[in-house]
Amino acid sequence: MVIEDRIVDTNRFFLLNIHHFVRYLFGWQILPMLAIFSLSFVLLPFSTLMYAFLNLIVMMMVYKLAFDVLVDTARGSMSSKLRQNYLVTNGVAVKVLVVALLIELALIIIDKKGYGDEYKLYFTIFATFITPAIFMSLALTNSLTVALNPINIFKIIKTTFTSYIFFVVFWMLTIQLHEVVINPLLFEELPVFINGMVSLFVEYGLLILNFQIMGYIIFQKREAFNLEGMGFDKVVHDVVINQVVTNPIYERIKNLLADDEPQQALSMIVELQTNGENSSEIDDLYKQAMQKKLYSPSNEDIAHKIHQRLKNGETKKAFDQFLNHLDCGKKYLETAPEDIALLVNYALQSRKTTYISGLVKDFHVKYPNHPDIVSNYFLYAKLLYNDRSTRKQSQEVLQDLIKKYPHDKRMSEITSWFKGIKLISNNNEK
């Protein structure tokens, strides 16, 4: 169900597209949510404590929405159709709170040390300047540690420098506009309670607006941020984006089918049909879901899908499909030997190391001349050494590598590591 189709020139400076961002706020999905969030103000006269508690929950929901908007815009979507993003968890608001508390803690320390108001002002300006970069990094990685890393903050600011400078100024101006101009005017001209709700609506709207602009700035520099490596779809045309709004439930069903989850897709389709939905598109989706449900893919089919996802940079989805395949009691037969190294590295990063031994098993037999042999088995030897019961087996693997691949580029590292664990083993025997 296409509702609108607009063209947005994404090569333009963000201020020149501000009318698109404002229109976004009045879309069918964002506007009702902002209105509902703003209704929390009606509890203020009944209980200040209840209002404070509800306002905290609402702010967490607003920030979750804002980060979803940021990531969705970074994907290249300029429509008012908003997708839930796996990069943004519900705990992102807590991480924003931690950032705010760290800034407050730093100000308290500056005050306790007696540095004076001048230094507090300098730090406030500095914190205000880097906060958007922290939010951008947090949206893309969902990691507070990564977001607070000075190297990552510097990279984001350097990559988007001109737009970033103007955005920080714009961000501060919107805050001042709300606090100095809009708020006093609202509380003077509008009736009690209505003024507070309108004030919250404007505050939340400006927050969403600023987060969308942050996503837009990231999208303009998407090659530098390697968005495809994070699982984002590749956007070929960087001049325009078609602003198309479709049925969000249909999009959810399509995503489930793309992720090989036909049963969940069927449940949604049947519920829609029970409620009277009988469009041709829902009939087509039903046929696709039934075909996927009845289809039993072979090991080769699954391996090919995993290979394609790894090739597209969708490592998490590839690894999850690999796990689902194993859970069904089937064996994984990789399409290409390079797939093993990618899955092994992800297993290590996600601390699912129990799968590494199965992945590297017989790798040297299947691919006798492959350059990944040594690196794969070296990693395997390290994992074996972490378990006291398999340390002897770890030494055997290392000895075999040293004997068979003396000219490998990693051999000096492997030899040093082997001598180290051999020395520790001899000392323990004494």
N, C-alpha and C positions, 0 to 999 in steps of 0.2 A: 504494500500500500504506500505508494509514493505521495508525499504531501507537498513537498517543495523541492525545487532544484535551483540552487543559486551557484554562482561562480565566485570563488575567493582567490585573489592573486596572492599567493603565499611568498612571493619574492618581495613584496612591499614591506616597508618598515611598519612595525606593529601599530604605531599611532595612526597610520593611514587606513588601517583596517578596523579602527575602534568601533565603527558603526556595526560591523559584523559581530563583534564581541558583545556589544550592548544588546543586539537583537537576540543573541544566544540566550541571554538571561530571561527573555520573555518567551522562550520556547515552551512547548506543551509539557515538557518533562521537568525543567528546572524551576519555572515559575511557581507551580503548585507546591513544590518542596520548600522553597524559600518562604512561601506564605504560611505553610504549616509550622516551620521552625519558628517563625516570628510570633506565633500564637502563644508561645511559652510565657510571654510577658503578662498575660492575664492572671497568672498565679501570684504575681507580686503582692497585691493587697491582701491575699488570704494567708500567706505564710512566706516570710522572707527566706527561711531555711529551705522550704520546699522549692521556692523559685530558684535559689542558688543551686540546689541539687539538680533540678530539671535543666537549668541553663547549662550546667556542666555536661550533662548527657547530650543536649542539643548541640553544643559546641563541638563535641566529639563527632557527631553525625555530620555537622557542617564541614568539618575538616576532612572527613572521609569523602564526602561529596566533592570537595574542592580538589583533593588529590586525584580522584577518579577523573575529574574534568581535565586536570593537568596532563595525566597520562594519555587520556583519550585524544586530546588535541595534539600531543607529541606523536601519536600514531598517524596523524594526518586527517583527523575527523573534525570538520567545522560545523557539523550538524547538531541539532538539539537532541538528537538521539544519543543517550549516554550509555556506554557499556560498563559493566562491572569489570574491573581490571585485576588480574591475578597478582600483578606487581604490588597492589595496594591492599594491605590487610586492614581489618577493623582496628588493629592496634596502632595505626599510624598517628592517631590523635594523641595517644599517650607519648609517643616519641616526640611530637611537637611540644607537648607539655614539658618533657625532659629538657629540650632545647631552651625553652623559656626559663625553666628553673636554673639551668646552668648559667644563663646570662644574668639572672637575678643574684645567683651565688657569687659570680665574679664581681658584681657591683657592691655586694655586701663586703667582700674581701677588700676591695679598693677603699671602701669607707672605713673599715676596721684598721687598715694599715695607715690611715690618715693622709692619703694622697690628695684629698680635696676634691671639690666639685669639678675642677677643670679636667682631671683625669677621668672622672666618671662620665663626663660629657664626651671625651675622646673615645672611650670604650663603647658608649652607647651608639655613637656614629659608626664605629667599626662594626659592631654587632648588627646594626641595622643594614649595613652595606652587604655583609656576607650571608644574612639570613635567607634571601631568595635562592642563593646558590645551594645552601644546605637543603632547602625544601626541594629543589630540582633533583638533587642527588638522592634524597630520601624517596622521592616518588619513583625514580627509575630502579633503585636497588632494594628499597624497603629495609635498608640496614642503617642504623644510627651510627655505627662505627665508621662505615664508609662515608656517610654524609658529613661527619665531623672531621674527616681526614683533611688536613690543610692542603695536601697535594691535590685532592679531588676538588676542593673548593676553588683553588687557584686555577685548575684546568677549566672549570665551568666558566669562571669569570673571564679568563683569557680567551676562550673559544667564542664567547658571545659578547665581547667587550663593549662595543658601541651600544648595541641594543640593551645590554645589561645596565649600563650607566643610566641611560634614559629611563629604563624601567624602574630602577630604584627611586629615581626622582618622581616618576609618575605614581609609584606605590605610596610614597610619603605624602604626595599631594592629595591622593584620594583619602588617606587617613585624616589629614588636616581638614579637608573639605567636609568630611562627615562630622568631625568633632567640633570644629570652629564655626562652620556655616550651617550645615543641614540640621544638626541636633538642636541648637538653640532656636532655630526657626520652627521646627516641628513642635517642640515643647511649648512654644509661645502661641502658635496659631491653631493647633489641633486639640480636640478634647482629650481629657485624661484617659489613659490606657491606650487610646488609638495612637497617640503620639509615640508611645513606647514601642508599640508593635511596628509602626512604620519605620521607626529608627532602627530596630533590629533588622527589618527587611532590607533597608538600604545598606546596613553594615555587612550583612551576609552576602548581599548582591555584589558589593564592591570586592569582597574577599574572593568570590567565585570568578569575577572579572579578572582580578590580578593573577589568579592561578591559571586561568585559561591563557593569558598572555605569556606566562612562564612556559606553558606547554608549546605555544606557538613559536617562541624563541628557540626552544629545543628542536622543534621540527625543522626550523630553517637551517640548523646546523647538525642535522641528523647523521650525516656521514661521520662527522668528528666524534659523535657520541656512540657510534656503532649500534644503533637501535635495532638493526636486524639481528645482531648477535644476542639481543635480549628477548628475541621472540616476536618483534614487531614485523608486520608485513612490509615488504619492500614497496615503496612508492616511487614509481618510475617518473611521473610528470611532476616536476617541482614548480611549475608555473601556476597551475590552477588545481583546485579541488572541487569536485562536484559536491555541493551541500545537499545531500539527499537524506530525508528522514523516512525510515521504514518502520514497519511494525516490530517493536522490540522483542516481543514474544517469538515471532517468526525467526528473528536473528538469533535468539538464544537456542532455538531448536536446530538451526543450521550449524551453529557452533558445536552443539552436542554431537550432531552427525559427523562433523569434520573431525571431532576428537574420538570417534568410534564408541559413542555411548548411545546406541539406538534405543535401548530399553527406556532410559530416562526421557529421550526425545518422544518416544511413543506415548509415554504417560502424559506428557504435556499436550500432545496432539489429541489424544482421546478426551482429555478434560475440555479442550477447546471445542471439539465436536459435540460433546455432551451439552455444552452451553450454547449450542446453536451456530457455531462457526462452520460454514460450509463453502468457503472460497475455494477456487481452483488451486491456489497456492498451497493451502493446507492439505488438499488431496494429494498433491505432488509430494509434499513432505512426508505424508503418511506412507506412500509407496516406497520412497527412498528409505524410510526407517525400517519398514518390513523387509526390504531387500537386504539391508545391512544386518538385521537381526537373524535372518535365515541363512546368511552367508557365513560359512566357516572358513576363515582364511588359513592358508597353509603357512608353514614356517617361513617359506621364501617370501610370501606376501608381507608378513609381519616384518621380516628383516628389511625388505625393500622400503616399507613405510618408515621404519626407524632410521634407515640410511638417509632418506629424503629429509627427515626432520633434522638430523644431525648436519646435513649439508646446508640446510636453511638457517642454521644457528639455533634451532629450537631444541636445545640439549635436554632441558627439563622434561618436555613432553616426550622426547625420544626415550629417556630413561624410564619415565613412568610407564610407557607402553612396553618397554622391555620387562619391567617388573610384573605387569599384568599378564604378559605372555608366560612368564615363568610360573605365576600363581595358577595358571590354567593347566599346569602339569606338562607344558610343552618345552622343547629345547630351542634355544636361540642359535640360529646359524647366520652369522653376519654376512651382509652383502659385500662389504669391502673390509680388508684388514685394518684400515685406518679407523673404522668405526669402533674397534675395540679400545684403542687408546683414548678416544673421546669419552666413551662410557666409563672406562676405568678412572679417568681424571674426575668425572662428575661424581662417581661413587665415592671417591676420596673426599671431595669437597663437601658432599652432603652426608658424610660419615656413615655410608652404607657399604662398609668395606667387606662385609661377608660375601658380596657378589663378585669381588675382584678375582678370587681364585678360579671361579667357574669361567670367567671371561678370558683369562690368560691361559687356561689349560690347553696344552698341546699347540700353542700358538706357533712355536718353532717348527713343529711337524707340518702344520698346514701351510706356513709361509716361511720356508727355510732361509730365505735371503732377505727378509724384510728388515728395514732399519729400526722398526719399533720393538724388535725382539728383546734387546738388552734393556731398554728403558721399562718395558712392561714387566719383565722378570725381576728387575732390580726393585721396582715398587712392590712386587709380590714378596720378594725376600724380606723387605722391611716390615711388611705386615706379618709375616711368619715370625720375625724376631720379636714383635710386640707381645706375642703369646709365649710364655715360658716353655710350654709343652712342645713347641715347634721350632725352638731356636736352633737345634741341631739341623733340622731340615732347611732352615734359612741359610746356614753356613754351606750346606751342600749345593743349594741353588747358586750362591755366590761363587763357589769354587768352580762350578760348571761353566758359569759365564766367563770367568777369568781365563779358564782353559780354552774355551771354544771361540771367544771373541776378543782376543788380546788387542786388536787394533781399533776397537770401537772408541768413539770420541768421549764416552763417559767412563772409560776403563780406569783412569787415574782416580776418579771419585769412588768407584766401586772397590778398587783395591784398598784405598785408605779406609773405607767403611768396613771392609772385611777384616783388615788388620786390627782395627779398633775393637770389634766384637770378639775377635779371636783372643785378644789380650785380656779383655774382661772375662771371657770364659775360662782362660787359664788361671787367672787370679782367683776366681770363684772356686775352682777345683782344688787350689792350694788351701 
